[in-house]
Amino acid sequence: GTPAQVLAYQIKMFTRYPDITGPLPPTGAANVQPGYMLIKESNDRSDMQKSERIFLMDEYGKTVHEWHTNNRLAETAQAHLLPDGNILQTSCRHNWHIMDGQFPIGTNGEISIEDKDSNTVWRYSHLAFGEEAQHHDVEMLPNGNILFLSWAMLPAAEARKHGWRQQGEREYIVLDKIYEIKPDLVSGETEV
């Protein structure tokens, strides 16, 4: 949003009201559970996505830790706090001008684990223009593997050969694939 919209949102989210004496809930509601909130900053001005910060905020609105990335944190990028204090995140190396028209909205292409000092412990890139790209969210499984979604672009002519009935003019159709990958945090390798 615009700077004025961002400011209005922050005032709404983090303003103390006289009737709230305890922890500061996100929307001013007194029924929010105590604890920490992981926030992935999203600073999308429509012409660029420049956010590079994820932060952990306590129940009083105080930032207790920050992570920074060299990649872009588009509004569809996700971050998850892991039990060891690292974060699992999706991000994008490219701004939306490069991604626009290549894939549907939500494409990120990068998955990484960052330590508490913002060092990359492991990184996996799943982005091949015109073919496939990781999008939206990821999920760390109990066994340490990671699930993620990928857009897969299939030429419409090939899809018709397999029985797809064309609806309107389009060069490609977009399918979803689900991948499970196994990160090796020592070597940086990834088993797909």
Secondary structure, DSSP 8 states (H G I E B T S, - for coil): --HHHHHHHHHHHH---TT--SS--TTS-TT--SS-EEEE---B-SS-B---EEEEE-TTS-EEEEEE-SSB--TT--EEE-TTS-EEEEEBSS-HHHHBTTB-TTB--EEEEE-TTS-EEEEEE-EETTTEEEEEEEEE-TTS-EEEEEEEEEEHHHHHHTT----SS-SEEEEEEEEEEEE-TTT--EE-
